[in-house]
Amino acid sequence: MASIFTRIVQGEIPCYKIAETEQFLAFFDIRPVTLGHTLCIPKQEVDYIFDLDDTVLAGLMVFAKQVAKAIEQEVSCVRCAVGVIGLEVPHAHVHLIPINEMKDFDFRNKMDVAPAELAALAERIAAKVQM
């Protein structure tokens, strides 16, 4: 069975898209830790990030860097934290979380954000991504 992220890639499930290339996709976490919390994934479904081919892993990180720079331009934060947990969805992914202090990087704290606010922010960040 395809992961929820594969279903997003295939267009079966909608997302708030930030950036997309032939190999990678970035979209908002719908239950963000902070506003702007973004997931970067390879389109190829591989469960564990360290099982990715080295070239794909390197490409994912470069893609995430470009997305993080766009997030930082639009969301007030000191920097974008990077996290890889790998337990919640069996599809390799990188969390980009805008933070101002260490306590902002706490997955126990999830926000409810109005869909219209997510859509508007996604559009503004997407316009700043340099691919």
MARSEKE-302516 format. One line per field, with one value per atom (N, C-alpha, C, CB): residue in three letters; x, y, z. Coordinates in pm, whole numbers, plus 32768, in hexadecimal, padded with zeros to 4 digits. Glycine has a CB too. Layout:
N
resn (ALA,...) $
X (X,...) $
Y (Y,...) $
Z (Z,...) $
***
This chain:
131
resn (MET,MET,MET,MET,ALA,ALA,ALA,ALA,SER,SER,SER,SER,ILE,ILE,ILE,ILE,PHE,PHE,PHE,PHE,THR,THR,THR,THR,ARG,ARG,ARG,ARG,ILE,ILE,ILE,ILE,VAL,VAL,VAL,VAL,GLN,GLN,GLN,GLN,GLY,GLY,GLY,GLY,GLU,GLU,GLU,GLU,ILE,ILE,ILE,ILE,PRO,PRO,PRO,PRO,CYS,CYS,CYS,CYS,TYR,TYR,TYR,TYR,LYS,LYS,LYS,LYS,ILE,ILE,ILE,ILE,ALA,ALA,ALA,ALA,GLU,GLU,GLU,GLU,THR,THR,THR,THR,GLU,GLU,GLU,GLU,GLN,GLN,GLN,GLN,PHE,PHE,PHE,PHE,LEU,LEU,LEU,LEU,ALA,ALA,ALA,ALA,PHE,PHE,PHE,PHE,PHE,PHE,PHE,PHE,ASP,ASP,ASP,ASP,ILE,ILE,ILE,ILE,ARG,ARG,ARG,ARG,PRO,PRO,PRO,PRO,VAL,VAL,VAL,VAL,THR,THR,THR,THR,LEU,LEU,LEU,LEU,GLY,GLY,GLY,GLY,HIS,HIS,HIS,HIS,THR,THR,THR,THR,LEU,LEU,LEU,LEU,CYS,CYS,CYS,CYS,ILE,ILE,ILE,ILE,PRO,PRO,PRO,PRO,LYS,LYS,LYS,LYS,GLN,GLN,GLN,GLN,GLU,GLU,GLU,GLU,VAL,VAL,VAL,VAL,ASP,ASP,ASP,ASP,TYR,TYR,TYR,TYR,ILE,ILE,ILE,ILE,PHE,PHE,PHE,PHE,ASP,ASP,ASP,ASP,LEU,LEU,LEU,LEU,ASP,ASP,ASP,ASP,ASP,ASP,ASP,ASP,THR,THR,THR,THR,VAL,VAL,VAL,VAL,LEU,LEU,LEU,LEU,ALA,ALA,ALA,ALA,GLY,GLY,GLY,GLY,LEU,LEU,LEU,LEU,MET,MET,MET,MET,VAL,VAL,VAL,VAL,PHE,PHE,PHE,PHE,ALA,ALA,ALA,ALA,LYS,LYS,LYS,LYS,GLN,GLN,GLN,GLN,VAL,VAL,VAL,VAL,ALA,ALA,ALA,ALA,LYS,LYS,LYS,LYS,ALA,ALA,ALA,ALA,ILE,ILE,ILE,ILE,GLU,GLU,GLU,GLU,GLN,GLN,GLN,GLN,GLU,GLU,GLU,GLU,VAL,VAL,VAL,VAL,SER,SER,SER,SER,CYS,CYS,CYS,CYS,VAL,VAL,VAL,VAL,ARG,ARG,ARG,ARG,CYS,CYS,CYS,CYS,ALA,ALA,ALA,ALA,VAL,VAL,VAL,VAL,GLY,GLY,GLY,GLY,VAL,VAL,VAL,VAL,ILE,ILE,ILE,ILE,GLY,GLY,GLY,GLY,LEU,LEU,LEU,LEU,GLU,GLU,GLU,GLU,VAL,VAL,VAL,VAL,PRO,PRO,PRO,PRO,HIS,HIS,HIS,HIS,ALA,ALA,ALA,ALA,HIS,HIS,HIS,HIS,VAL,VAL,VAL,VAL,HIS,HIS,HIS,HIS,LEU,LEU,LEU,LEU,ILE,ILE,ILE,ILE,PRO,PRO,PRO,PRO,ILE,ILE,ILE,ILE,ASN,ASN,ASN,ASN,GLU,GLU,GLU,GLU,MET,MET,MET,MET,LYS,LYS,LYS,LYS,ASP,ASP,ASP,ASP,PHE,PHE,PHE,PHE,ASP,ASP,ASP,ASP,PHE,PHE,PHE,PHE,ARG,ARG,ARG,ARG,ASN,ASN,ASN,ASN,LYS,LYS,LYS,LYS,MET,MET,MET,MET,ASP,ASP,ASP,ASP,VAL,VAL,VAL,VAL,ALA,ALA,ALA,ALA,PRO,PRO,PRO,PRO,ALA,ALA,ALA,ALA,GLU,GLU,GLU,GLU,LEU,LEU,LEU,LEU,ALA,ALA,ALA,ALA,ALA,ALA,ALA,ALA,LEU,LEU,LEU,LEU,ALA,ALA,ALA,ALA,GLU,GLU,GLU,GLU,ARG,ARG,ARG,ARG,ILE,ILE,ILE,ILE,ALA,ALA,ALA,ALA,ALA,ALA,ALA,ALA,LYS,LYS,LYS,LYS,VAL,VAL,VAL,VAL,GLN,GLN,GLN,GLN,MET,MET,MET,MET) $
X (8054,8000,8059,7FA0,8036,8083,8079,8052,80E8,80E7,8090,8178,806A,801C,806B,7FF7,80F0,8141,8142,81D1,8146,813E,80B7,8153,804F,7FCA,7FC3,7F5F,800D,8016,8060,805E,80D1,811E,80C6,8199,8076,8020,7FA4,7FF7,7F8F,7F1D,7E9C,7F08,7EA1,7E29,7DFC,7E41,7E5D,7E43,7E7A,7E83,7E2D,7E5E,7EC7,7DEA,7F16,7F79,7F8C,8001,7FCF,7FF7,8086,7FEA,8093,8115,816A,8101,81EA,824B,82A8,829C,82D7,8335,832E,83C7,8352,8352,83B9,82C5,8400,8458,8432,84EF,847A,845F,8470,84BB,84CD,84EC,84B3,857E,8494,8473,83F6,84E8,83BA,8342,834D,82C1,8325,831F,8290,8388,825A,81D2,81C6,816A,8161,814C,811D,80E8,814E,8115,808F,8176,8022,7F9F,7F88,7F32,7FDD,7FDC,8068,7FB4,8088,8111,813A,8121,81BB,81F7,81FE,8286,8225,8220,81EA,82AD,81BA,8186,81F7,814A,81DE,8242,8285,82AA,8262,829A,8281,825A,82ED,82E8,832A,832B,82F4,832E,836A,82C2,83E4,8427,8438,84B1,840A,840D,8446,837F,8484,849E,841A,8510,8403,8388,838D,8371,8403,8415,83F8,84A7,83A1,837F,83EA,82F6,8433,8495,8479,852C,846A,8442,84A9,842A,8525,858C,85EC,85D9,8600,8650,86DC,865A,8717,879F,87A1,87E3,872C,8726,871F,86AE,8714,8715,879D,86F1,879D,8819,8862,87FD,88E7,8934,8915,89C9,8903,88E6,885D,88EC,87FB,8775,8779,8710,87C0,87CC,880C,881E,8878,88BB,885E,893F,8817,87BA,8748,8781,8718,86AE,86DC,8682,8756,8789,879E,880C,87CC,87DC,8752,8827,86F2,8668,8633,860C,8646,8618,865A,8637,86D9,871F,86DB,87B3,86B9,8678,85EF,8669,85A6,8523,8533,84D8,8594,85AB,85CA,861E,861A,863C,85BE,86A3,8563,84E5,848D,8499,8487,8439,846E,843E,84F1,852F,8512,85C5,84FB,84D9,844A,84ED,83F4,8366,8335,8315,8374,8349,83AF,8338,8380,83DA,8417,838F,849A,84DD,8573,84BF,85B8,864A,8687,8680,864C,8679,8613,8704,862A,85D8,8624,85B9,85E8,8621,8603,85E8,865B,864B,863D,86C3,85D7,85C4,85A0,8558,85D5,85B1,8592,8625,8514,84ED,84D7,846E,8480,8470,8415,84F1,83C5,836B,82D9,837A,82B4,8227,81EC,8211,8238,820A,827A,81E5,825A,82C2,82ED,8290,831C,834B,83B1,82D3,842C,8497,846A,8517,8486,8464,84B6,83D0,84C4,850E,84AB,8587,84AC,845B,84AD,842B,8475,84AF,8452,84C1,8487,8432,846E,8423,8426,8457,845A,83FD,84CE,84DC,851D,852E,84FF,8542,858F,84DB,856A,85B2,859E,8583,85ED,85EC,8562,864F,8517,8494,8432,8459,844F,83F8,8400,841D,8469,847C,844C,8512,83C9,838E,8314,8368,8321,82B6,823C,82E9,8243,81CE,816E,81F7,81A0,814D,8126,8198,80A9,8076,8010,8036,8011,7FB7,7F41,8003,7ED3,7E63,7E67,7DD6,7E73,7E7C,7E0B,7F08,7DC9,7D5A,7D8D,7D16,7D43,7D6C,7D8C,7D01,7D3E,7D57,7DDE,7CE7,7E03,7E85,7EF7,7E8D,7EE7,7F4D,7F5B,7F29,7EED,7EF1,7F36,7E64,7F16,7F53,7FEA,7F0F,8011,809F,80EA,80B2,80AE,80EE,8108,8096,80A8,80B8,812A,8034,8133,819D,8227,8185,8232,82B4,82D8,82B1,8279,8293,82CA,8214,829A,82C9,835B,8272,838F,841A,847D,841F,844D,84A7,84F7,8457,857A,85D5,8603,864F,85CB,85F4,8647,857B) $
Y (7F8A,8000,807D,8000,80DD,8159,81AA,81AC,81EB,8243,82BE,826F,8305,8380,83E3,83BE,83E3,8440,8418,8445,8399,836C,8393,82D3,8388,83AF,8446,8385,8495,8525,853D,856E,84F9,8505,84E4,84A9,847D,8450,84A6,83C1,8508,8561,852A,8582,84B9,847E,84CA,83EB,8508,8555,85E1,8511,8649,86D1,86F8,8735,875D,8792,8827,8746,8868,88F3,88F0,8945,88ED,88DA,8958,88B4,8942,89AD,89AA,89A3,8933,8925,8896,8949,8889,8805,8801,87E0,8791,8773,86E9,877A,86B9,8633,85C9,8614,85DF,857B,8597,856E,8616,863C,8692,8687,8692,86E2,871B,868C,8799,87DA,880C,8850,87F2,881C,882F,87B4,887C,8898,881D,8907,8810,87B3,87F0,879A,87A4,87DE,87EB,8789,87B0,87C5,87F5,873F,8873,88A4,88B8,8925,88AB,88CB,8964,888B,89A7,8A39,8A5C,8A7A,8AD5,8B00,8AFC,8B8E,8AB9,8AA9,8A21,8B13,89CC,8944,88FB,88F6,88D5,889B,8812,88F8,87BA,8735,8731,86C5,8700,86EB,8655,8736,8623,8592,8572,8557,84FD,84CB,8492,845E,84A0,8467,83CF,849A,8399,8307,82DE,82DC,827D,824F,81F1,820B,8220,81D0,81EF,81F2,8189,819A,81E8,8113,81BF,81F3,824C,8180,82C6,8328,82F5,83A8,82A4,8274,81F9,8255,81D1,816C,81AD,8111,8232,8278,8269,830D,8265,826B,82EC,8266,82E8,835C,83D9,833D,83C8,8439,8474,840F,8421,8450,8495,83DA,845A,8497,8522,843D,852C,85AD,8611,859D,85E2,8639,8668,85F1,8610,8635,86A5,85BA,869B,8703,8788,86D4,8785,8801,883E,87E5,87EB,8818,8857,87A0,8814,8847,88CE,87E2,88DC,895B,89CD,8950,89B5,8A1C,8A40,89ED,89DE,89F5,8A42,896F,8A1B,8A5D,8AF1,8A19,8B11,8B9E,8BEE,8BA9,8BB3,8BF7,8C08,8BA9,8BA1,8BAA,8C1C,8B25,8C23,8C8B,8D18,8C76,8D27,8DAB,8DD4,8DA9,8D74,8D91,8D82,8D38,8D2E,8D14,8D51,8C7A,8D9D,8DDB,8D6F,8E45,8D56,8CF0,8D0B,8C62,8CD2,8CDD,8C83,8CB8,8C0B,8BAD,8B3E,8B72,8AEC,8A74,89FE,8A5C,89BE,8945,88D2,8928,886E,87F9,8780,87E9,872F,86B7,8640,86CC,85CE,8551,84EE,851C,84C8,8469,83E1,8498,83DC,8363,82F8,832A,8319,82B5,82CC,82B2,8348,8365,833B,83F6,8345,831C,82C9,839A,8254,81FE,822E,816E,82AA,82E8,8350,832A,8344,839E,8430,8384,8480,850D,855E,8520,85DE,863D,86A8,867C,86C5,8731,87B2,8711,881D,88A3,88F3,88E8,891E,8960,89E8,8908,8A54,8AD9,8AE6,8B49,8B0E,8B19,8B9D,8AA3,8BC8,8C3B,8C13,8CA7,8BA2,8B6B,8AD4,8BAE,8A90,89FE,89C4,89CD,8A03,89CC,89C9,8A1D,8A14,8A13,898D,8A86,8940,88C1,884F,88AC,884E,87EC,87AF,882D,8732,86F0,86D1,8671,86E9,86D6,874B,86C6,87BB,8833,883F,88B2,8827,8834,88A6,87AE,88EC,895E,8938,89D5,897B,8976,89F9,8960,89F0,8A67,8A60,8A73,8ACE,8AD4,8AB4,8B5F,8A64,8A42,8ABB,89F0,8B26,8B9D,8BDB,8C05,8BD8,8C0E,8BB8,8C16,8B33,8ADA,8AEF,8A48,8AFA,8B0B,8B8E,8B08,8BFA,8C7B,8C7A,8CEA,8C40,8C3A,8BDF,8C07,8B6F,8B15,8B5D,8A98,8BAB,8BF5,8C5B,8C3C,8CA2,8D06,8CC6,8D58,8C56,8C11,8BD5,8BA3,8B97,8B5A,8BBF,8B1A,8C39,8CA3,8CC7,8D1F,8CA5,8CC8,8C56,8CF5,8BDE,8B6B,8B7D,8AE5,8B72,8B7E,8AF4,8BD8,8ABE,8A3A,8A4B,89E0) $
Z (8000,8000,8000,807B,7FAE,7FA2,8023,7F2A,8047,80BC,809F,80E4,8108,80F5,80A1,817E,80AE,805E,7FCB,8094,7FAE,7F23,7EE8,7F18,7F38,7F09,7EF0,7F6F,7F3E,7F25,7EA1,7F9B,7E8E,7E12,7D9A,7E15,7DA5,7D36,7D24,7D4D,7D7C,7D70,7DA9,7CE2,7DEE,7E29,7EA6,7E4D,7EEA,7F63,7F4C,7FE4,7F67,7F51,7FB9,7F55,7F96,7FF4,7FDA,7FE7,8037,8028,7FF4,80AF,7F6F,7F2D,7F37,7E9B,7F58,7F60,7EE7,7FE2,7EC4,7E54,7E1E,7E7F,7D9F,7D62,7CF2,7D2E,7CEB,7C7C,7C49,7CA6,7BE9,7BB6,7C23,7B40,7C80,7CE7,7D71,7CF4,7D90,7E19,7E21,7E57,7E98,7EB2,7F3F,7EA2,7F4E,7FD2,7FE6,7FDE,805C,807C,8113,804A,813A,81C8,8213,81D8,828E,82ED,8317,836B,830E,832E,83C4,82F1,8415,84A7,84CF,84F6,84AE,84BF,8550,8476,8565,85E6,85F4,85F4,8589,857E,84F5,8596,84E5,8464,83FD,846D,838D,8324,8325,8333,8383,838F,830A,8408,82C9,8244,8241,81DF,81F0,81DA,814E,81EC,8145,80C4,80B3,80BD,8041,802B,7FA0,803A,7F94,7F0D,7ED8,7F0C,7E58,7E20,7E22,7D91,7E19,7E22,7EB2,7DF5,7EC5,7F4B,7F80,7F4C,7FE3,802D,80C0,8003,8112,819D,81F0,81DB,81ED,8248,81FC,828D,822D,81E5,81C3,8237,821B,8202,81A7,8286,8175,810B,8081,8120,807C,7FFC,7FBA,800F,7F37,7EEB,7F12,7E50,7F17,7F42,7EEF,7F39,7E6E,7E17,7E39,7D84,7E53,7E77,7EFF,7E79,7F5F,7FE3,7FD9,8042,7F90,7F7E,7F39,7F2D,7ED3,7E8C,7EE4,7E14,7F3C,7F9A,7FF6,7FEC,8025,8080,8038,80BF,7FBD,7F70,7F55,7EE9,7F31,7F1D,7F9F,7EF1,8010,8092,80B2,8102,808F,80A7,805B,807D,7FDD,7F8B,7FC5,7EFA,7FF2,802E,80B2,8045,8104,8185,8171,81D0,810E,80F3,80D1,8080,8086,8065,80E0,7FF8,8133,81AF,8205,81FE,8214,8267,8234,826E,81B3,817B,819C,80E3,81B4,81C5,8255,816C,82A4,832D,838C,8348,83EC,844D,84A6,84A1,8495,84E4,84E3,84AE,8545,854A,84E0,85D7,84D0,8469,845A,848C,83F4,83E0,841B,8348,847C,84B4,8455,8543,8456,8401,845A,839E,843F,848E,8436,84F6,845B,841A,8489,83BC,8494,84FB,84BB,8545,8458,840A,8442,83F6,84A7,84DF,84BB,8574,849F,848F,8409,84A1,839E,8319,82D9,82BF,82A3,8269,81DE,8261,81D9,815D,8189,8108,815D,8188,8179,8136,81E0,81DA,823D,81F5,821B,826D,829B,821D,831C,8353,8350,83E4,831D,8328,8382,8299,83F4,8458,847B,84D7,8459,847F,8519,8442,854D,85DE,8605,8616,867F,86BB,8737,86DE,8771,87E4,87E8,8868,8839,883C,8859,88A3,88B0,88D5,8860,8947,87F5,877F,8734,8722,874B,8706,8760,86DE,8778,87D2,878F,885B,8765,871B,8770,86DF,87F3,8848,8839,88DA,8806,87F5,8763,8825,8745,86BD,86B8,868D,8649,8637,85DE,85FA,85F3,8595,8548,85DE,84C4,8471,840A,842B,83F7,8397,830B,8399,82C0,8237,81E1,81F5,81ED,819C,81BE,81B1,823E,8267,8231,8301,8238,81FF,8169,821D,8124,8092,806D,8058,80B2,8093,80B0,80E5,8122,8143,80E2,81D4,80BD,805C,7FD9,8043,7FAD,7F2F,7F39,7F0A,7FAA,7FBB,7FC0,8039,8008,8010,7F89,807C,7F47,7EC4,7E62,7E8C,7E6A,7E0E,7E27,7E1D,7E9B,7EBE,7EAA,7F4E,7E90,7E7E,7DFD,7E7A,7E08,7D96,7D6D,7DB9,7D03,7CD0,7C55,7CB2) $
***
